[in-house]
Amino acid sequence: MKKSVFLIVLAAVVGATSHRAIAADTDDQKLMQEQQEMDKSQATDTQKATSLAAQFNVPEKTVDDLRAKGLGWGEVTIDLAMAQKLSSANPKLYPTMADALNKIASLRASGEGWGKIAKDLGFKLGPVVSAAHHAVRDMHAADHSAPAADQIHPDKIDHPEHPEHPDHIDRPERIDRPGHS
């Protein structure tokens, strides 16, 4: 009896641990997908910097400084999302985004992955994934709102995509036919 209770408890603990590990792996994979999507964005560097600065409430210089360190746009986005989460989760130790960004940078420099960093700092990766996804969605909106000069098709400049439709089409009155009601 004691062995079966022990085995049931052990199975529950192992199952819960595996479930958490699978969820963490999934979040890490989602975060890597968002990073790749951001790197593929066709928005200009200025649009990206402006958008990220606005989303994460940092000066554009902060974004530019991260780029100057050789980080791709996806990494910059994740750094900012992680730092935002860290500073909100632990405002006493990381009262500013700069403090949080320095901590994230030191952990990345030591070779830690995003999931391990989040775990070490005491928060889940899910909100970071959401923030990165939001940034990617904003970049895709910027991609479609202002096409680059080499993306404009000359045949579409002079011709509207949809011809004008009249509001009302004049039709002749219906003629009553004898014998039909």
MODELLER restraints for C-alpha pairs under 7 A, 6 or more apart:
rsr = mdl.restraints
at = mdl.atoms
rsr.add(forms.Gaussian(group=physical.xy_distance, feature=features.Distance(at['CA:24:A'], at['CA:115:A']), mean=6.60, stdev=0.5))
rsr.add(forms.Gaussian(group=physical.xy_distance, feature=features.Distance(at['CA:27:A'], at['CA:125:A']), mean=6.19, stdev=0.5))
rsr.add(forms.Gaussian(group=physical.xy_distance, feature=features.Distance(at['CA:27:A'], at['CA:126:A']), mean=6.12, stdev=0.5))
rsr.add(forms.Gaussian(group=physical.xy_distance, feature=features.Distance(at['CA:27:A'], at['CA:129:A']), mean=6.84, stdev=0.5))
rsr.add(forms.Gaussian(group=physical.xy_distance, feature=features.Distance(at['CA:28:A'], at['CA:114:A']), mean=6.79, stdev=0.5))
rsr.add(forms.Gaussian(group=physical.xy_distance, feature=features.Distance(at['CA:28:A'], at['CA:115:A']), mean=5.84, stdev=0.5))
rsr.add(forms.Gaussian(group=physical.xy_distance, feature=features.Distance(at['CA:30:A'], at['CA:129:A']), mean=6.71, stdev=0.5))
rsr.add(forms.Gaussian(group=physical.xy_distance, feature=features.Distance(at['CA:31:A'], at['CA:129:A']), mean=5.27, stdev=0.5))
rsr.add(forms.Gaussian(group=physical.xy_distance, feature=features.Distance(at['CA:34:A'], at['CA:132:A']), mean=6.25, stdev=0.5))
rsr.add(forms.Gaussian(group=physical.xy_distance, feature=features.Distance(at['CA:34:A'], at['CA:133:A']), mean=5.95, stdev=0.5))
rsr.add(forms.Gaussian(group=physical.xy_distance, feature=features.Distance(at['CA:34:A'], at['CA:136:A']), mean=6.70, stdev=0.5))
rsr.add(forms.Gaussian(group=physical.xy_distance, feature=features.Distance(at['CA:35:A'], at['CA:74:A']), mean=3.87, stdev=0.5))
rsr.add(forms.Gaussian(group=physical.xy_distance, feature=features.Distance(at['CA:35:A'], at['CA:75:A']), mean=6.33, stdev=0.5))
rsr.add(forms.Gaussian(group=physical.xy_distance, feature=features.Distance(at['CA:36:A'], at['CA:74:A']), mean=6.26, stdev=0.5))
rsr.add(forms.Gaussian(group=physical.xy_distance, feature=features.Distance(at['CA:37:A'], at['CA:136:A']), mean=6.62, stdev=0.5))
rsr.add(forms.Gaussian(group=physical.xy_distance, feature=features.Distance(at['CA:38:A'], at['CA:73:A']), mean=6.05, stdev=0.5))
rsr.add(forms.Gaussian(group=physical.xy_distance, feature=features.Distance(at['CA:38:A'], at['CA:74:A']), mean=4.98, stdev=0.5))
rsr.add(forms.Gaussian(group=physical.xy_distance, feature=features.Distance(at['CA:38:A'], at['CA:136:A']), mean=5.42, stdev=0.5))
rsr.add(forms.Gaussian(group=physical.xy_distance, feature=features.Distance(at['CA:39:A'], at['CA:72:A']), mean=6.61, stdev=0.5))
rsr.add(forms.Gaussian(group=physical.xy_distance, feature=features.Distance(at['CA:39:A'], at['CA:73:A']), mean=5.39, stdev=0.5))
rsr.add(forms.Gaussian(group=physical.xy_distance, feature=features.Distance(at['CA:39:A'], at['CA:74:A']), mean=5.35, stdev=0.5))
rsr.add(forms.Gaussian(group=physical.xy_distance, feature=features.Distance(at['CA:41:A'], at['CA:139:A']), mean=6.36, stdev=0.5))
rsr.add(forms.Gaussian(group=physical.xy_distance, feature=features.Distance(at['CA:41:A'], at['CA:140:A']), mean=6.51, stdev=0.5))
rsr.add(forms.Gaussian(group=physical.xy_distance, feature=features.Distance(at['CA:41:A'], at['CA:143:A']), mean=6.91, stdev=0.5))
rsr.add(forms.Gaussian(group=physical.xy_distance, feature=features.Distance(at['CA:42:A'], at['CA:143:A']), mean=5.51, stdev=0.5))
rsr.add(forms.Gaussian(group=physical.xy_distance, feature=features.Distance(at['CA:43:A'], at['CA:139:A']), mean=6.25, stdev=0.5))
rsr.add(forms.Gaussian(group=physical.xy_distance, feature=features.Distance(at['CA:43:A'], at['CA:142:A']), mean=5.90, stdev=0.5))
rsr.add(forms.Gaussian(group=physical.xy_distance, feature=features.Distance(at['CA:43:A'], at['CA:143:A']), mean=4.88, stdev=0.5))
rsr.add(forms.Gaussian(group=physical.xy_distance, feature=features.Distance(at['CA:48:A'], at['CA:139:A']), mean=6.67, stdev=0.5))
rsr.add(forms.Gaussian(group=physical.xy_distance, feature=features.Distance(at['CA:49:A'], at['CA:60:A']), mean=5.97, stdev=0.5))
rsr.add(forms.Gaussian(group=physical.xy_distance, feature=features.Distance(at['CA:49:A'], at['CA:63:A']), mean=5.97, stdev=0.5))
rsr.add(forms.Gaussian(group=physical.xy_distance, feature=features.Distance(at['CA:50:A'], at['CA:60:A']), mean=6.22, stdev=0.5))
rsr.add(forms.Gaussian(group=physical.xy_distance, feature=features.Distance(at['CA:52:A'], at['CA:135:A']), mean=6.78, stdev=0.5))
rsr.add(forms.Gaussian(group=physical.xy_distance, feature=features.Distance(at['CA:53:A'], at['CA:59:A']), mean=5.65, stdev=0.5))
rsr.add(forms.Gaussian(group=physical.xy_distance, feature=features.Distance(at['CA:53:A'], at['CA:60:A']), mean=5.20, stdev=0.5))
rsr.add(forms.Gaussian(group=physical.xy_distance, feature=features.Distance(at['CA:53:A'], at['CA:63:A']), mean=6.58, stdev=0.5))
rsr.add(forms.Gaussian(group=physical.xy_distance, feature=features.Distance(at['CA:56:A'], at['CA:80:A']), mean=6.62, stdev=0.5))
rsr.add(forms.Gaussian(group=physical.xy_distance, feature=features.Distance(at['CA:56:A'], at['CA:84:A']), mean=6.97, stdev=0.5))
rsr.add(forms.Gaussian(group=physical.xy_distance, feature=features.Distance(at['CA:66:A'], at['CA:76:A']), mean=6.24, stdev=0.5))
rsr.add(forms.Gaussian(group=physical.xy_distance, feature=features.Distance(at['CA:67:A'], at['CA:76:A']), mean=6.94, stdev=0.5))
rsr.add(forms.Gaussian(group=physical.xy_distance, feature=features.Distance(at['CA:77:A'], at['CA:132:A']), mean=6.14, stdev=0.5))
rsr.add(forms.Gaussian(group=physical.xy_distance, feature=features.Distance(at['CA:78:A'], at['CA:132:A']), mean=6.15, stdev=0.5))
rsr.add(forms.Gaussian(group=physical.xy_distance, feature=features.Distance(at['CA:79:A'], at['CA:101:A']), mean=6.72, stdev=0.5))
rsr.add(forms.Gaussian(group=physical.xy_distance, feature=features.Distance(at['CA:79:A'], at['CA:104:A']), mean=6.85, stdev=0.5))
rsr.add(forms.Gaussian(group=physical.xy_distance, feature=features.Distance(at['CA:81:A'], at['CA:128:A']), mean=5.37, stdev=0.5))
rsr.add(forms.Gaussian(group=physical.xy_distance, feature=features.Distance(at['CA:81:A'], at['CA:131:A']), mean=5.96, stdev=0.5))
rsr.add(forms.Gaussian(group=physical.xy_distance, feature=features.Distance(at['CA:81:A'], at['CA:132:A']), mean=6.48, stdev=0.5))
rsr.add(forms.Gaussian(group=physical.xy_distance, feature=features.Distance(at['CA:82:A'], at['CA:128:A']), mean=5.92, stdev=0.5))
rsr.add(forms.Gaussian(group=physical.xy_distance, feature=features.Distance(at['CA:83:A'], at['CA:97:A']), mean=5.98, stdev=0.5))
rsr.add(forms.Gaussian(group=physical.xy_distance, feature=features.Distance(at['CA:83:A'], at['CA:100:A']), mean=4.76, stdev=0.5))
rsr.add(forms.Gaussian(group=physical.xy_distance, feature=features.Distance(at['CA:83:A'], at['CA:101:A']), mean=5.20, stdev=0.5))
rsr.add(forms.Gaussian(group=physical.xy_distance, feature=features.Distance(at['CA:83:A'], at['CA:104:A']), mean=6.70, stdev=0.5))
rsr.add(forms.Gaussian(group=physical.xy_distance, feature=features.Distance(at['CA:84:A'], at['CA:97:A']), mean=6.39, stdev=0.5))
rsr.add(forms.Gaussian(group=physical.xy_distance, feature=features.Distance(at['CA:85:A'], at['CA:128:A']), mean=6.96, stdev=0.5))
rsr.add(forms.Gaussian(group=physical.xy_distance, feature=features.Distance(at['CA:86:A'], at['CA:100:A']), mean=6.18, stdev=0.5))
rsr.add(forms.Gaussian(group=physical.xy_distance, feature=features.Distance(at['CA:87:A'], at['CA:94:A']), mean=5.03, stdev=0.5))
rsr.add(forms.Gaussian(group=physical.xy_distance, feature=features.Distance(at['CA:87:A'], at['CA:95:A']), mean=5.95, stdev=0.5))
rsr.add(forms.Gaussian(group=physical.xy_distance, feature=features.Distance(at['CA:87:A'], at['CA:96:A']), mean=6.44, stdev=0.5))
rsr.add(forms.Gaussian(group=physical.xy_distance, feature=features.Distance(at['CA:87:A'], at['CA:97:A']), mean=6.35, stdev=0.5))
rsr.add(forms.Gaussian(group=physical.xy_distance, feature=features.Distance(at['CA:87:A'], at['CA:100:A']), mean=5.88, stdev=0.5))
rsr.add(forms.Gaussian(group=physical.xy_distance, feature=features.Distance(at['CA:94:A'], at['CA:100:A']), mean=5.34, stdev=0.5))
rsr.add(forms.Gaussian(group=physical.xy_distance, feature=features.Distance(at['CA:107:A'], at['CA:117:A']), mean=6.77, stdev=0.5))
rsr.add(forms.Gaussian(group=physical.xy_distance, feature=features.Distance(at['CA:115:A'], at['CA:125:A']), mean=6.35, stdev=0.5))
rsr.add(forms.Gaussian(group=physical.xy_distance, feature=features.Distance(at['CA:118:A'], at['CA:124:A']), mean=5.90, stdev=0.5))
rsr.add(forms.Gaussian(group=physical.xy_distance, feature=features.Distance(at['CA:118:A'], at['CA:125:A']), mean=5.99, stdev=0.5))
